[in-house]
């Protein structure tokens, strides 16, 4: 601080000039702040969107945009994984159905195990709808009565001749039926039951049946009518049960 009267360089905090005794003027806080030099800014500090050119700003990646794109990408991957899992489950399910229960094999299972389980419902699943109409018209019965009659008959048969719940089987052979054989089967259905159906496929199957230790051979012809596999022998047996009141088994 310089004295305005004598020009003496007084100390910074001096109130009176030590040389001439003049009262030294004081600088206000606002003037000190105004005169103070601005703080220097580090060269490493930068704000790209303020200091960059227009072209650089256009080319720069917005973090919010990157986050949104990453979120969409994860969602797409998640949907693809779910779709792949569903497709794999469907393929496995279809494969298992075709291998174990597809086509005539499901009908073969119903044909053998329907007797073993004394299930009229399983046996009626082996006939086409026109055949059920034939039963109702010919024997003045209902589908429910036919189911009950079959169940009673199989129960009685197992009690006298079989071993209920212990019947197992294996398919030993199968043979595809020719066009002429299919036409003969269609004619047989028309002659025996008065029904006209279009058989798409037919196969004759041989079984080895083990009924509680008693092993026997069995064969049956399965026909595909529409999308349903039916059994010629099952239709014959159901007709006899209705006609002869279960062969007098009860």
C-alpha positions, 0 to 999 in steps of 0.5 A: 500500500502506497501513501498518497502524500509522501509515496512511502510503501507502507505495509499491507495492513497499515492504517497510518503511514509510518513516514508522514503519519498520513491516514492511509486509504482502505480498499473496499472488499468489492474493489478487491474482488473486482481487481483480483485476477481470475483463477486459471482453468486447467488445460485438461478441463473440457466440455465437448458440447460447448467447445466442439464444432458443429460437425464434431457435435454431430459425430459425437455419441450421445450417452442417452442414445447409447443406453437406449440402443443397448436396452433395445438390443438386450430386449431383442436378444431376450425375445430371440432366446424365448422364441428359440426355447419355445421352438425347441420345446415344440420340436421335442414334443412333436418328436416324442409324440410321433415316436411314442404315441403318434399315428397308429401307435396311440391307437394300438395303446388304446386297443391293448390297454383299454381292455387292461384298464377296463376303459370304455372311453379308450375303446370308443376313441378307436371308432369314427363318429359315423360308427357311433351313430350306427350303434345308437340307431341299431341298438337304441342306446347312447354313447354313455351306455356303450362306455358303461357296457364296455367297462363292465364287460372288460372288468368281467373278462379280466376277473375270469380270464385276464389279470387287470392292470398287469397287461404289457405289450410290444409291437413285433411287426407292421405292414402298410396296406395297399390301395386295393386292401384299403378299398376292401376295408372301406367296403367292409365298413359299409357292409357291416355298419352301413357307414361310408368313410374315406380311409387315408391310410391303413396298417396291420400291426402284430403284438406280443401281449404279456398278461401277467405271465400269459404270453399271446400274439395279437394282431389288429388293423388300424385305419386313418379316417380323417385325422383319427386312427381307428381300429377295425377289431375294436369296432367288431368287438364293440358291435358284439358287446352291444349285440349280445349284451356283453356275451353274457359276462354279467 
